[in-house]
Amino acid sequence: MTASNWNPSPIVQKGVVIRGAMRPGYEKVLTPEAIDFAVELEREFGAERRRLLTRRAEIQRRLDAGWKPDFLPETEAIRSGDWRVAAIPHDLEERRVEITGPTDRKIVINALNSGTNVFMADFEDANTPTWDNLIEGQANLIDAVRRTITFDVVRAWAAAALARVQPENPDAIPALVCDPQPARQNFRRPDRGSQVRSRLAGGGNRIRTIGTA
């Protein structure tokens, strides 16, 4: 089944091909603005990403030969300077109880109902990074942020149960943090779900979730 209001013509005209399946609801993730952003990333940083991957292989050969890494001389002023990072957001000041998990719809609901301080929605290790999992995960978090997320469970005896975000204390919904960090394998291997002109896009998880890079 394909998203009924999905029109690929504008992105094809920009040299972008979405190679993954476009299922109903995916269009709210793969918006023209998201695709434009991903295309801009690939065209701006794609060549540098490939250069760094080649350099990483060279550094690995040097490490194998016994070379020991050290800090760069040109960053000495930063390391010895008097500075500090900005304060963390108020919602993340209390993190004594924090859980993490994949972006499966029911798990997100359970996490937001758990009473913990923070839920880290993990697009990497806890989530098998297939095309569908990544796109649906983004859709689930869109609904979670808007507090419209629900999940219908049809049981074997045809009775339906509805799950929604209903914490005992409505003010105690945990802060939602995303972990889009690309796994090393994904960073090395081009994403098979999208293509910009004749080159496959890079496979960082956040890039993959919006369909191109």
Backbone as a ProteinNet text record, in pm:
[ID]
protein_1_A
[PRIMARY]
MTASNWNPSPIVQKGVVIRGAMRPGYEKVLTPEAIDFAVELEREFGAERRRLLTRRAEIQRRLDAGWKPDFLPETEAIRSGDWRVAAIPHDLEERRVEITGPTDRKIVINALNSGTNVFMADFEDANTPTWDNLIEGQANLIDAVRRTITFDVVRAWAAAALARVQPENPDAIPALVCDPQPARQNFRRPDRGSQVRSRLAGGGNRIRTIGTA
[TERTIARY]
85.2	0	88.7	56	133.6	56.2	129.5	64.5	-18.8	-147.4	-240.5	-207.9	-152.4	-125.3	23.4	97.1	241.3	265.2	330.5	361.7	513.1	578.1	723.9	778.6	693.4	741.8	835.6	801.1	890.6	1030	1041.1	1174	1250.3	1179.6	1246.9	1308.8	1238.9	1290.7	1417.7	1435.3	1556.3	1667.8	1643.9	1745.9	1745.6	1632.8	1622.8	1527.8	1567.6	1481.6	1466.1	1342.5	1314.7	1298.9	1392.1	1392.1	1317.9	1292.9	1216.6	1067.5	990.8	845.2	783.9	689.1	617	480.9	473.5	349.3	264.4	135.5	48.7	106	109.2	162.3	306.1	379.8	521	537.6	434.9	446.9	457.5	413.5	426.2	568.1	647.4	789.7	872.5	844.1	918.8	856.7	855.2	799.3	896.3	848	940.6	1053	1020.9	1123.7	1229.5	1186.2	1281.6	1371.4	1312.5	1390.6	1488.2	1443.5	1533	1652.3	1625.4	1732.8	1832.6	1781.8	1869.5	1951.9	1889.4	1962.1	2073.2	2042.5	2143.3	2260.3	2231.4	2338.2	2429.9	2370.9	2452.1	2536.7	2475.6	2550.1	2654.9	2632.3	2728.1	2841.1	2805.6	2902.6	2935.8	2869.5	2892	3036.1	3098.1	3237.1	3330.7	3306.2	3389.3	3369.1	3247.4	3221.2	3301.3	3301.3	3376.3	3527.4	3574.6	3716.8	3755.9	3669.2	3698.6	3697.5	3610	3609	3739.6	3791.1	3919.5	4031.6	4026.3	4128.3	4120.5	4000.6	3987.3	4053.9	4041.1	4107.7	4259.5	4311.5	4455.4	4500.3	4421.1	4455.4	4452.7	4358	4353.3	4480	4530	4655.4	4771.6	4772.7	4878.3	4868	4745.2	4726.9	4774.8	4742.2	4785.7	4937.9	5003.5	5149.5	5216.1	5136.2	5192.6	5188	5129	5120.1	5026.2	5063.7	4981.1	4920.5	4790.2	4725.9	4751.1	4738.5	4753.9	4666.3	4655.7	4577.8	4645.6	4565.5	4619.3	4682.6	4800.8	4864.6	4778	4704.7	4626.8	4504.4	4473.1	4360.5	4406.9	4534.2	4587.2	4516.7	4490.6	4426.1	4287.2	4216.6	4083.1	4094.1	4186.4	4199.5	4245	4325.6	4378.2	4298	4196.5	4118.3	4024.2	3975.6	3881.2	3740.9	3667.9	3535.6	3452.7	3326.2	3237.9	3120.7	3059	2945.4	2822.2	2720.2	2594.8	2523.7	2438.3	2360	2266.5	2240.1	2150.1	2006	1917.8	1776.2	1712.9	1613.6	1546.4	1490.5	1434.1	1372.1	1472.7	1601.2	1702.3	1786.5	1748.7	1824.6	1807.8	1693.5	1665	1668.1	1775.4	1790.6	1829.1	1788.3	1828.4	1762.8	1643.5	1577.9	1555.1	1630.2	1624.3	1618.8	1531.7	1522.4	1543.6	1576.9	1593.9	1527.4	1495.7	1432.1	1408.2	1364.1	1338.2	1215.7	1188.5	1080.7	952.9	938.8	813	699.6	585.1	474.8	430.9	409	362.3	469.8	596	703.6	713.8	697.6	700.6	590	470.4	359.4	390.2	438.4	472.4	579.6	678.4	786.6	734	647	593.5	497.1	444.4	358	435.8	567.1	644.4	672.5	665.1	696.2	843.2	926.6	1068.3	1090.4	1212.5	1244.9	1269.5	1334.5	1374.8	1354.8	1304	1301.6	1385.7	1490.8	1574.3	1526.8	1468.2	1420.2	1540.1	1573	1698.1	1674.2	1725.6	1717.5	1835.8	1926.8	2046.3	2041.9	2110	2131.2	2002	1903.9	1780.9	1681.4	1711.1	1615.5	1679.6	1626.7	1679.7	1657.9	1765.7	1749.9	1705.6	1591.3	1532.8	1462.9	1434.5	1364.7	1234	1151.4	1021.3	1035.9	1128.3	1145.3	1184.7	1270.5	1317.4	1209	1138.8	1033.2	919.4	876.4	767.1	808.8	935.2	982.8	972	1008.2	993.8	846.5	760.7	616.7	564.7	610.7	567.6	609.7	731.6	778.3	708.7	672.5	592.1	462.9	395.8	270.5	294.7	408	437.3	460.4	536.7	563.8	434.5	345.2	217.7	114.2	152.6	64.8	-63.6	-49.5	-164.1	-140.7	-36	0.1	-95.5	-147.5	-231.9	-191.9	-240	-207.7	-325.5	-384.1	-495.8	-444.5	-483.5	-442.3	-564.8	-566.8	-677	-635.8	-703.2	-667.2	-728.4	-685.8	-726.5	-877.8	-943	-1088.4	-1161.5	-1089.6	-1147.3	-1190.7	-1153.6	-1179.9	-1067.7	-1096.8	-995	-961.2	-833.2	-787	-712.4	-730.4	-666.2	-563.4	-439.5	-333.8	-305.8	-289.9	-256.1	-170.3	-113.8	-32.9	-125.4	-128.1	-214.3	-138.7	-37.8	34.2	-55.2	-24.7	-103.1	-96.5	19	35.4	65.6	-27.2	-5.4	118.8	163.2	282.3	410.9	397.6	515.3	558.8	510.6	555.9	704.8	785	930.1	973.3	1087.8	1147.4	1184	1162.5	1187.8	1316.4	1413.9	1543.3	1564	1609	1634.6	1782.6	1813.6	1950.6	1959.9	1995	2002.9	2142.8	2234.5	2374.7	2389.2	2454.1	2469.1	2565.5	2526.3	2617.7	2728.3	2844.3	2957.8	2928.2	2859.6	2828.3	2740.6	2642.7	2554.8	2630.6	2729.2	2805.6	2891.3	2940.9	3026.7	2947.3	2831.1	2756.9	2651.4	2642.6	2538.5	2399.8	2310.3	2171.3	2104.4	2043.1	1977.2	1834.6	1791	1653.8	1639.7	1751.4	1740.5	1862.1	1846	1954.5	1944.7	2058.4	2066	2149.3	2085.6	2148.7	2198.6	2325.1	2373.8	2444.9	2444.5	2519.5	2424.7	2448.2	2367.8	2400.4	2298.5	2317.2	2383.1	2447.8	2510	2407.1	2452.3	2357.3	2346.4	2376.5	2351.4	2202.7	2169.8	2030.5	1934.5	1972.7	1879.5	1860.2	1966.9	1954	1865.8	1884.7	1807.5	1659.3	1630.3	1490	1414.7	1481.9	1411.2	1430.1	1496.2	1485.7	1595.6	1681.5	1788.5	1897.1	2003.9	2110.2	2184.6
-118.9	0	123.7	220.9	343	460	556.1	675.8	741.4	767.1	812	951.9	1038.5	1175.6	1201.5	1096.5	1109.2	1139.1	1251.9	1293	1304.9	1209.1	1211.6	1307	1365.1	1445.5	1559	1638.8	1750	1705.3	1593.8	1552.4	1485.9	1419.9	1361.6	1472.1	1584.9	1697.3	1753.3	1733.2	1779.2	1675	1564.7	1461	1363.9	1351	1262.1	1147.6	1027.7	910.8	844.6	826.8	751.8	605.6	523.3	383.9	293.9	343.4	265.5	276.5	184.3	184.6	307.5	370.8	485.1	438.3	403	351.5	466.9	439.9	546.1	605.5	735.9	805.5	849.5	789.7	824.9	967	1017.5	1151.1	1259.1	1230.9	1333.7	1339.3	1237.5	1239.2	1287.7	1232.3	1266.9	1389.7	1497.9	1621.8	1685.5	1773.6	1842.3	1913.7	1972.7	2043.7	1947.8	1830.1	1731.6	1680.3	1653.5	1604.3	1710.6	1835.9	1944.4	1954.3	1939.8	1946.9	1833.6	1712.9	1598.1	1609.9	1659.4	1679.3	1781.6	1887.7	1990.4	1933.5	1846.6	1783	1700.6	1619.1	1533.3	1615.5	1715.3	1794	1882.8	1923.1	2008	1927.2	1812.1	1739	1599.4	1555	1419.2	1391.9	1483.5	1463.2	1459.4	1547.4	1547.9	1420.2	1370.1	1244.2	1131.2	1124.7	1019.1	1035.4	1161.9	1185.7	1139.3	1168.4	1127.6	976.3	908.6	762.9	705.5	763.4	720	747.9	865.3	900.6	808.5	769.8	680.2	546.3	497.4	371.9	386.7	502.4	527.3	533.6	600.8	608.5	470.1	386.8	250.9	174.5	193.6	127.2	177.3	306.7	361.4	307.2	295.1	236.5	92.1	18.1	-121.6	-133.2	-28.2	-28.9	23	62.2	103.1	251.5	331.1	475.1	506.5	605.5	645.1	783.6	797.3	927.3	1024.6	1153.2	1258.2	1376.9	1476.2	1595.1	1675.2	1746.1	1828.5	1955.4	1991.2	2114.7	2238.1	2241.9	2360.4	2378.8	2279.3	2293.9	2322.6	2351.1	2375.9	2493.2	2600.8	2718.3	2685.7	2597.7	2558.4	2478.4	2383.4	2297.2	2373	2476.1	2550.5	2677.3	2706	2827.1	2820.2	2936.2	2947.3	2959.5	2846.7	2847.3	2734.8	2740.4	2633.1	2623.2	2506.4	2486	2552.9	2569.9	2630.1	2537.5	2595.7	2516.4	2422.3	2306.3	2210.4	2258.4	2214.6	2255.4	2211.1	2286.8	2257.4	2115.4	2068.3	1936.1	1824	1852.8	1747.7	1763.7	1856	1873.9	1755.8	1692.3	1576.4	1450.7	1372.2	1251.5	1131.3	1130.7	1019.3	888.3	896.5	776.1	798.1	726.3	742.8	605.5	590.1	463.7	491	385.6	397.2	278.5	295.1	186.4	226.9	133.4	163.8	252.3	290.1	384.5	315.8	187.8	115.5	190.7	196.2	281	244.1	117.4	75.6	100.7	79.6	102.6	250.4	337	481.2	519.4	464.8	493.8	444	320.5	266.1	350.5	394.9	474.9	607.9	672.4	801.4	788.5	669.1	642.9	589.1	572.5	498.3	576.8	708.6	787.6	820.8	780.9	814.2	961.6	1007.6	1147.4	1167.6	1070.8	1086	954.9	964	849.4	885.2	807.6	829.6	736.9	793.9	715.7	682.2	554.5	509.8	460.9	534.5	493.7	405.9	378.9	304.7	162.4	139.6	3.2	-69.6	0.9	-65.4	-82.7	-25.8	-24.3	-81.8	-192.3	-245.5	-141.3	-85.5	30.8	-4.7	-70.9	-92.2	36.1	45.6	163.3	187.3	82	98.1	137.1	73.1	106.1	251.9	302.4	439.4	540.9	518.7	612.8	608	487	475.3	529.5	512.2	566.8	717.9	783.1	928	969	895.9	926	909.3	806.3	783.6	898.7	949.1	1058	1189.4	1208.5	1326.8	1325.9	1210.8	1200.5	1213.6	1158	1164.8	1308.8	1384.8	1524.3	1605.5	1572.5	1643.9	1588.5	1482.3	1416	1364.1	1313.1	1252.8	1104.9	1047.1	909.6	810.9	716.1	608.1	479.6	367	237.6	144.1	96.5	3.8	-139.1	-217.1	-356.9	-443.9	-518	-609.9	-747.9	-797	-925.1	-1040.2	-1161.1	-1279.1	-1297.8	-1255.6	-1272.5	-1148.9	-1066.2	-952.8	-837.9	-842.5	-728.3	-628.1	-500.6	-398.4	-326	-303.5	-224.4	-103.8	10	132.5	177.5	192.7	242.7	387.7	469.3	609.2	657.8	776.8	834.1	886.3	816.5	852.8	832	910.8	894.8	931.3	874.8	907.7	1058	1116.9	1260.8	1319.3	1392.3	1444	1531.1	1589.9	1674.1	1593	1461.5	1377.4	1301.5	1342.8	1278.5	1304.3	1200.1	1219.7	1301.9	1366.4	1437.7	1336.7	1373.4	1283.7	1326.1	1235.1	1262.2	1162.7	1210.3	1122.2	1090.8	965.2	924	885.3	980.7	950.5	912.5	888.9	865.9	749.4	769.2	660.5	554.3	430.1	320.9	320.8	266.7	272.2	201.5	90	18.6	104.7	174.3	257.7	374.9	426.5	540.2	499.7	377.7	331.8	293.1	234.1	180	277.7	304.3	395.7	344.4	437.7	403.8	351.2	236.8	177.8	227.4	319.6	368.4	494.6	554.9	682.1	706.1	797.1	827	973	1041.1	1177.7	1174.3	1210.9	1196.5	1053.4	1035.8	900.6	839.3	906.8	857.9	819.1	702.2	662.4	751.6	782.3	872.4	800.8	879.3	823	768.1	678.8	604.1	642	766.1	805.4	790.8	749.4	715.2	831	951.6	1062.5	1090.6	1081.6	1103.1	995.1	872.9	763.2	776.7	831.2	840.5	939.2	1040.4	1133.6	1096.8	986.9	924.7	951.7	1046.9	1077.6	1151.7	1183.4	1256.9	1343.9
0	0	0	-80.6	-93.4	-34.2	21.3	75.3	-34	-5.3	-107.6	-159	-73.8	-116	-137	-165.5	-189.8	-336.8	-361.7	-498.4	-513.1	-578.3	-587.2	-692.4	-775.1	-887.4	-845.7	-741.1	-706	-666.3	-590.4	-547.1	-660.5	-753.4	-868.9	-953.1	-963.4	-1039.1	-976.2	-846	-777.3	-781.8	-851.4	-860.7	-745.2	-674.2	-558.1	-589.3	-550.7	-566.6	-430.2	-384.3	-261.8	-301.5	-259.7	-301.7	-203.9	-83.3	12.7	-14.2	42.7	23.9	90.6	20.3	75.3	124.5	252.1	309.5	363.1	386.6	439.9	568.2	576.1	691.7	676.9	583.7	568.6	516.5	448	390.3	497.2	620.2	724.4	780.1	751.6	786.4	668.1	550.4	429.5	363	435.7	383.6	284.2	198.1	106.9	180.6	296.8	372.8	426.6	475.3	526.2	414.9	301	188.1	139.3	131.7	91.8	187	316.2	415.9	396.3	374.1	356.2	228.8	122.7	-3	17.1	89.6	115.4	194.7	292.3	369.8	280.4	194.3	107.7	10.5	-47.3	-146	-80.7	42.7	112.5	176.3	235.6	315.4	262.9	156.5	108	70.5	-2.9	-44.7	75.6	173.5	293.9	374.3	381.3	452.3	390.1	257	190.9	210.9	214.1	239.4	379.3	478.2	615.1	631.6	558.6	564.6	510.5	402.6	348.3	448	511.2	610.6	732	768.8	884.1	857.3	736.3	701.5	711.5	669.1	678.9	824.5	909.5	1051.5	1115.4	1073.2	1127	1091.5	969.2	930.5	1015.6	1048.4	1133.4	1275.6	1325.3	1458.8	1461.8	1358.6	1351.8	1350	1296.5	1287.7	1414.2	1515.4	1642.6	1671.3	1584.4	1607.1	1721.9	1805.5	1919.6	1892.6	1900.3	1874.8	1988.2	1958.6	2058.8	2018.2	2106.3	2074.7	1964.1	1885.5	1778.1	1836	1790.4	1841	1817	1706	1673.9	1763.7	1847.7	1941	2083.5	2102.6	2235.5	2303.4	2227.7	2286.8	2339.2	2271.2	2317.7	2445.9	2449.3	2567.1	2691.3	2671.8	2786.6	2816	2736.5	2753.9	2873.2	2914.6	3026.8	2969.2	2961.7	2901.1	2962.5	2941.8	2986	2888.6	2886.4	2796.8	2855.3	2771.2	2816.3	2914.2	2995.3	3091	3017.1	3077.8	3014	3026.1	2936.9	2945.5	3076.9	3119.5	3246.8	3249.6	3138.5	3135.6	3157	3139.9	3155	3281.1	3368.1	3491	3585.8	3582.5	3668.6	3582.4	3595	3512.7	3597.8	3724.3	3810.7	3768.6	3710.3	3658	3508.9	3427.1	3282.1	3216.9	3119.8	3047.4	2898.8	2828	2683.9	2616.1	2491.2	2417.8	2274	2191.6	2050.9	2034.4	1910.8	1883.6	1838.5	1872.6	1850.6	1920	1855.1	1903.5	2045.1	2071.5	2204.1	2309.8	2273.5	2369.9	2404.3	2306.5	2333.4	2430.8	2409.7	2500.4	2640.6	2651.6	2782.9	2852	2774.4	2832.7	2884.8	2807.6	2850.3	2968.2	2989.8	3105.5	3225.2	3212	3312.8	3440	3435.4	3553.5	3568.9	3474	3480.4	3446.3	3473.1	3441.7	3292.9	3228.6	3088.8	3014.4	2893	2801.3	2680.3	2655.2	2538.2	2427.5	2323.4	2209	2121.2	2114.3	2053.2	1910.3	1813.3	1673.4	1633.5	1727.4	1691.8	1749	1860.8	1909.4	1943.1	2000	2042.4	1928.3	1814.6	1704	1578.9	1528	1402.3	1293.1	1234.2	1145.6	1004.3	994.6	862.2	818.8	690.9	638.6	713.5	727.3	792.3	938.9	1011	1152.3	1172	1084.8	1101	1067.1	956.8	919.2	1020.7	1057.9	1154.2	1290.6	1326.5	1452.8	1456.3	1345.9	1339.7	1349.1	1280.2	1286.8	1429.7	1499	1636.6	1727.6	1707	1792.2	1759.5	1633.5	1598.8	1679.4	1682.1	1758.4	1908.2	1955.8	2098.7	2142.9	2065.3	2099.5	2099.1	2006.5	1999.7	2097.7	2170.6	2268.2	2203.9	2083.2	2013.5	1987.1	2043.4	2011.7	2078.6	2001.9	2052.8	1982.3	2036.5	1977.3	1997	1887.6	1894.6	1889.4	1987.4	1994.2	1970.3	1861.4	1832.2	1880.5	1982.8	2042.5	1963.4	1998.4	1922	1922.4	2030	2036.3	1982.3	1907.9	1835.2	1925.1	2053.3	2139.6	2120.1	2118	2092	2221.3	2243.3	2356.7	2301.8	2364.6	2318.1	2420.5	2375.8	2463.3	2427	2526.6	2503.1	2618.4	2602	2707.7	2816.8	2930.3	3042	3173.2	3202	3328.5	3446.1	3563.9	3682.2	3710.9	3688.8	3704	3566.1	3504.3	3368.9	3357	3468.1	3464.2	3475	3490.6	3512.5	3388	3271.2	3148.3	3133.7	3113.7	3107.6	2987.8	3003.5	2890.7	2783	2658.9	2546.4	2477.1	2473.8	2411.9	2299.3	2183	2069.1	2059.2	2025.7	1999	1852.3	1764.1	1621.6	1577.7	1674	1639.3	1543.5	1429.6	1333.1	1382.5	1367.5	1395.8	1291.5	1327.3	1236	1104.3	1110	986.9	896.9	956.5	876.4	815.2	889.9	839.5	720.4	722.4	614.1	491.5	511.5	398.5	350.1	220	171.1	204	225.7	253.9	127.9	138.1	22.6	4.5	91.3	80.7	-1	-41.2	-110.1	-197.4	-291.7	-383.1	-426.4	-426.4	-475.3	-603.1	-716.1	-847.6	-863.5	-895.4	-923	-803.9	-688.6	-573.8	-460.4	-401.3	-286.5	-168.6	-90.6	22.7	138.4	225.7	344	440.2	530.6	610.1	754.9	793.5	930.9	961.1	1083.8	1112.6	1088.3	1132.6	1115.1	966.6	889.3	745.6	686.9	729.5	674	707.9	823.8	859.7	771.7	721.8	635.3	489.7	463.5	333	236	262.4	168.2	243.6	176.5	245.8	146.7
[MASK]
+++++++++++++++++++++++++++++++++++++++++++++++++++++++++++++++++++++++++++++++++++++++++++++++++++++++++++++++++++++++++++++++++++++++++++++++++++++++++++++++++++++++++++++++++++++++++++++++++++++++++++++++++++++

